[in-house]
Amino acid sequence: MRVLQAAMDAMRRGQAAALVTVIGRDGSAPRAAGARMLVGADGEIVGTIGGGAFEYQVIAAALDAIATGRPARFSAHLTRDLGMCCGGAMEAFIEPLLPQATLVIHGAGHVGTAVANLAATLDFRLIIIDGRPEWADPKRLPAGAEVRVIDPRRALPSLPTGPLAHHLVVTHDHALDQDLVEALLGVDLAWLGLIGSRAKVARFLIRLRAAGMDPARFSRLSAPVGLDLGAETPEEIAVSIAAELIRLRRGSDRPALPLSQGRPALRTPDPAP
């Protein structure tokens, strides 16, 4: 119970971890099936699956599972594979426990609202920001979303960053979009998306280069955002953006083309946010 309680505490604190469970044992292995251990993202453990080389290898595999978000199995013959003297074999199942990912939507216009409504069904924690009170109205937006009526530029210092933070820039103003992208490209994020036509994106890149930004950063920006579905309406564009987020979450292979080479654009020339 101590391991399970530690797992629940980690989730409440928003800390990533991996739950390791022994699912197979043969011979004189030290722990029976059902033994558990929790591995934190910092490598700290609660409980044990027997110590020694097997546990050491499983901790490394657990850290990899936390980084990738994918469950894994690890098995080894303790003597033949690991040089342990106790003999026998063990197998463990490693389940990453990741805090809820956050999607920050900069702009509560037509597209921003459509994305929020769809993302609310995909287990994202939602933060929606717009300086216009009539648009940043909780009545228009999904229940449970955190809605902030503030200029998105002023909100930046208090917003989530790191490997679980996703930001979508879809405001009503190109200059605001430019400022947000310039600021967010310098921050550690899981994903940064920008709506607009290829012409808009190209203009942004020219301005960012002129401002001295390293072009290597541009590859971190998904723009024009969304899979190329030929989307036109706000609801269709929201589907294309959600599809991209799902593809990222599931670790599907995706060619990482520099923006200078271009990505397929949405059919609409510059959709109203």
RAJODA-V597714 format. One record per pair of residues at least 12 apart in sequence whose ideal C-beta (glycine too) atoms are under 10 Angstrom apart, sorted by the first residue. I is the first residue (numbers start at 0). J is the second residue. Records with the same first field share a line. If there is no record, write none. Layout:
# RAJODA-V597714
I=J / J
This chain:
# RAJODA-V597714
0=35
1=35 / 37 / 45 / 46
2=18 / 19 / 20 / 34 / 35 / 36 / 37 / 44 / 45 / 46 / 47
3=18 / 35 / 37 / 45 / 46
4=37 / 45
5=18 / 35 / 36 / 37 / 39 / 43 / 44 / 45 / 46
6=18 / 35 / 37 / 39 / 45 / 46 / 94 / 96
7=96
8=37 / 45
9=37 / 39 / 40 / 45 / 96 / 98
10=96 / 97 / 98 / 99
11=98
12=98
13=97 / 98 / 99 / 101 / 124 / 159 / 163
14=39 / 40 / 41 / 96 / 97 / 98
15=38 / 39 / 40 / 41 / 62 / 64 / 65 / 66 / 68 / 95 / 96 / 97 / 98 / 162 / 163
16=37 / 38 / 39 / 40 / 41 / 43 / 44 / 45 / 61 / 64 / 65 / 94 / 95 / 96 / 97 / 98
17=36 / 37 / 38 / 39 / 40 / 44 / 57 / 58 / 60 / 61 / 62 / 63 / 64 / 65 / 66 / 70 / 71 / 93 / 94 / 95 / 96 / 97
18=35 / 36 / 37 / 38 / 45 / 46 / 61 / 64 / 70 / 92 / 93 / 94 / 95 / 96
19=34 / 35 / 36 / 37 / 38 / 44 / 46 / 47 / 48 / 54 / 57 / 58 / 60 / 61 / 64 / 71 / 73 / 91 / 92 / 93 / 94
20=32 / 33 / 34 / 35 / 36 / 48 / 90 / 91 / 92 / 93 / 94
21=33 / 34 / 35 / 36 / 48 / 49 / 53 / 57 / 89 / 90 / 91 / 92
22=34 / 72 / 74 / 89 / 90 / 91 / 92
23=72 / 74 / 88 / 89 / 90 / 91 / 92
24=49 / 87 / 88 / 89 / 90 / 91
25=74 / 76 / 77 / 86 / 87 / 88 / 89 / 90
26=76 / 77 / 78 / 85 / 86 / 87 / 88 / 89
27=77 / 78 / 84 / 85 / 86 / 87 / 88
28=48 / 49 / 53 / 75 / 76 / 77 / 83 / 85 / 86 / 87 / 88 / 89 / 90
29=47 / 48 / 49 / 50 / 51 / 53 / 54 / 77 / 83 / 85 / 87 / 89
30=46 / 47 / 48 / 49 / 50 / 53 / 54 / 89 / 91
31=49 / 89
32=89 / 90 / 91
34=46 / 47 / 48 / 49 / 89 / 91
35=47 / 48 / 91
36=48 / 49 / 54 / 57 / 58 / 61 / 91 / 93
37=61 / 96
38=54 / 57 / 58 / 59 / 60 / 61 / 62 / 64 / 65 / 93 / 95 / 96
39=58 / 61 / 62 / 65 / 96
40=61 / 62 / 65 / 66 / 95 / 97 / 162
41=62
42=58 / 59 / 61 / 62 / 65
43=58
44=57 / 58 / 61
48=89 / 91
49=77 / 83 / 85 / 89 / 91
50=83
51=77 / 81 / 82 / 83 / 84 / 85
52=75 / 77 / 80 / 81 / 82 / 83
53=73 / 74 / 75 / 76 / 77 / 80 / 81 / 83 / 85 / 87 / 88 / 89 / 90 / 91
54=89 / 91
55=81
56=73 / 75 / 80 / 81 / 91
57=71 / 73 / 74 / 75 / 89 / 91 / 93
58=93
59=73
60=72 / 73 / 91 / 93
61=73 / 91 / 93 / 94 / 95
62=93 / 95
63=93 / 95
64=93 / 94 / 95 / 96 / 97
65=93 / 95 / 96 / 97 / 162
66=95 / 162
67=95 / 250
68=95 / 97 / 100 / 162 / 163 / 248 / 249 / 250
69=93 / 94 / 95 / 249 / 250
70=92 / 93 / 94 / 95
71=91 / 92 / 93 / 94 / 95
72=90 / 91 / 92 / 93
73=89 / 90 / 91 / 92 / 93
74=88 / 89 / 90 / 91 / 92
75=88 / 89 / 90 / 91
76=88 / 89
77=89
97=162 / 163
98=124 / 161 / 162 / 163
99=122 / 123 / 124 / 163
100=118 / 121 / 122 / 123 / 124 / 159 / 162 / 163 / 164 / 165 / 189 / 190 / 244 / 247 / 248
101=123 / 124 / 125 / 126 / 145 / 158 / 159 / 160 / 161 / 163 / 164 / 165 / 166 / 189
102=114 / 115 / 118 / 119 / 121 / 123 / 124 / 125 / 126 / 127 / 144 / 159 / 163 / 164 / 165 / 166 / 167 / 189 / 190 / 192 / 240 / 241 / 244
103=123 / 124 / 125 / 126 / 127 / 128 / 145 / 147 / 151 / 154 / 155 / 158 / 159 / 160 / 164 / 165 / 166 / 167 / 168 / 183 / 188 / 191
104=118 / 123 / 125 / 126 / 127 / 128 / 129 / 140 / 144 / 146 / 151 / 165 / 166 / 167 / 168 / 169 / 170 / 192 / 240 / 272
105=126 / 127 / 128 / 129 / 151 / 152 / 154 / 155 / 158 / 166 / 167 / 168 / 169 / 170 / 175 / 176 / 179 / 180 / 183 / 192 / 193 / 272
106=127 / 128 / 129 / 130 / 131 / 134 / 135 / 151 / 167 / 168 / 169 / 170 / 171 / 172 / 175 / 176 / 179 / 194 / 272
107=127 / 128 / 129 / 130 / 131 / 133 / 134 / 135 / 136 / 139 / 140 / 144 / 146 / 147 / 148 / 169 / 170 / 171 / 272
108=129 / 131 / 134 / 169 / 170 / 171 / 194 / 233 / 270 / 271 / 272
109=134 / 169 / 171 / 232 / 233 / 234 / 236 / 237 / 270 / 271 / 272
110=167 / 169 / 170 / 171 / 194 / 224 / 225 / 230 / 232 / 233 / 234 / 235 / 236 / 237 / 240 / 270 / 271 / 272
111=127 / 128 / 129 / 134 / 135 / 140 / 167 / 168 / 169 / 170 / 171 / 194 / 233 / 237 / 272
112=127 / 129 / 134 / 136 / 139 / 140 / 141 / 169 / 233 / 234 / 237 / 272
113=169 / 232 / 233 / 234 / 235 / 236 / 237 / 238 / 240 / 241
114=127 / 167 / 169 / 192 / 194 / 224 / 225 / 233 / 234 / 236 / 237 / 238 / 239 / 240 / 241 / 244 / 272
115=127 / 139 / 140 / 141 / 144 / 146 / 167 / 237
116=139 / 140 / 141 / 144 / 233 / 234 / 237 / 241
117=141 / 234 / 237 / 238 / 240 / 241 / 242 / 244
118=141 / 144 / 165 / 167 / 237 / 240 / 241 / 244
119=140 / 141 / 142 / 143 / 144
120=141 / 241
121=241 / 244 / 245 / 248
122=248
123=141 / 144 / 163 / 165 / 241 / 244 / 248
124=143 / 144 / 145 / 159 / 163 / 164 / 165
125=140 / 141 / 143 / 144 / 145 / 146
126=144 / 145 / 146 / 147 / 154 / 157 / 158 / 159 / 164 / 166
127=139 / 140 / 141 / 144 / 145 / 146 / 147 / 148 / 167
128=145 / 146 / 147 / 148 / 149 / 150 / 151 / 152 / 153 / 154 / 155 / 158 / 166 / 170 / 179
129=146 / 147 / 148 / 149 / 150 / 151 / 154 / 169 / 170 / 171 / 272
130=147 / 148 / 149 / 150 / 151 / 152 / 153 / 154 / 170 / 171 / 172 / 175
131=148 / 150 / 170 / 171
132=148
133=148
134=146 / 148 / 171 / 272
135=147 / 148 / 149
136=148
150=170 / 175 / 178
151=166 / 168 / 170 / 172 / 175 / 176 / 178 / 179 / 182 / 183
152=170 / 175 / 178 / 179 / 182
154=179
155=178 / 179 / 182 / 183 / 186
156=182
158=183 / 186 / 188
159=188 / 189
160=183 / 186 / 187 / 188 / 189
161=186 / 187 / 188 / 189
162=187 / 188 / 189 / 190
163=188 / 189
164=183 / 186 / 187 / 188 / 189 / 190 / 191
165=188 / 189 / 190 / 191 / 192 / 221 / 244 / 247 / 248
166=179 / 180 / 183 / 186 / 188 / 189 / 190 / 191 / 192 / 193
167=190 / 191 / 192 / 193 / 194 / 221 / 224 / 225 / 240 / 243 / 244
168=180 / 183 / 191 / 192 / 193 / 194 / 195 / 220 / 222 / 224 / 272
169=192 / 193 / 194 / 195 / 224 / 233 / 236 / 237 / 240 / 270 / 271 / 272
170=193 / 194 / 272
171=271 / 272
172=272
173=195 / 199 / 202 / 203 / 269
175=272
176=193 / 194 / 195 / 199 / 203 / 222 / 272
177=193 / 199 / 202 / 203 / 206 / 207 / 210
179=191 / 193
180=192 / 193 / 200 / 203 / 204 / 206 / 207 / 212 / 216 / 217 / 220 / 222
181=203 / 206 / 207 / 210 / 212 / 216
183=219 / 220
184=207 / 212 / 213 / 216 / 217 / 218 / 219 / 220
185=212 / 213 / 216 / 219
186=219
187=219
188=219 / 220
189=244 / 247 / 248
190=219 / 220 / 221 / 224 / 243 / 244 / 247 / 248
191=216 / 219 / 220 / 221 / 222 / 224
192=220 / 221 / 222 / 223 / 224 / 225 / 240 / 243 / 244 / 247
193=220 / 221 / 222 / 223 / 224 / 258
194=222 / 223 / 224 / 225 / 236 / 240 / 265 / 267 / 269 / 270 / 271 / 272
195=222 / 223 / 224 / 264 / 265 / 267 / 268 / 269 / 270 / 272
196=222 / 223 / 264 / 265 / 266 / 267 / 268 / 269 / 270
197=222 / 223 / 258 / 261 / 262 / 263 / 264 / 265 / 268 / 269
198=223 / 264 / 268 / 269
199=222 / 223 / 264 / 268 / 269
200=217 / 220 / 222 / 223 / 224 / 258 / 261 / 262 / 264
201=222 / 258 / 259 / 261
203=217 / 220 / 222 / 258
204=217 / 220 / 222 / 257 / 258 / 259
207=220
214=257 / 258 / 259
215=257
217=257 / 258 / 259
218=255 / 256 / 257 / 258 / 259
219=255 / 258
220=258
221=240 / 243 / 244 / 247 / 253 / 258 / 262
222=258 / 262 / 264
223=236 / 239 / 258 / 261 / 262 / 263 / 264 / 265 / 267 / 269 / 270
224=236 / 239 / 240 / 243 / 244 / 262 / 265
225=237 / 238 / 239 / 240 / 241 / 242 / 243 / 244 / 262 / 263 / 264 / 265 / 270
226=238 / 239 / 240 / 241 / 242 / 243 / 244 / 245 / 246 / 253 / 262 / 263 / 265
227=239 / 242 / 243 / 262 / 263 / 264 / 265 / 266
228=240 / 242 / 243 / 263 / 265 / 266
229=263 / 265 / 266 / 267
230=242 / 265 / 266 / 267 / 270
231=265 / 266 / 267 / 270
232=267 / 270
233=267 / 270 / 271 / 272
235=265 / 266 / 267 / 270
236=265 / 266 / 267 / 270 / 272
239=265
240=265
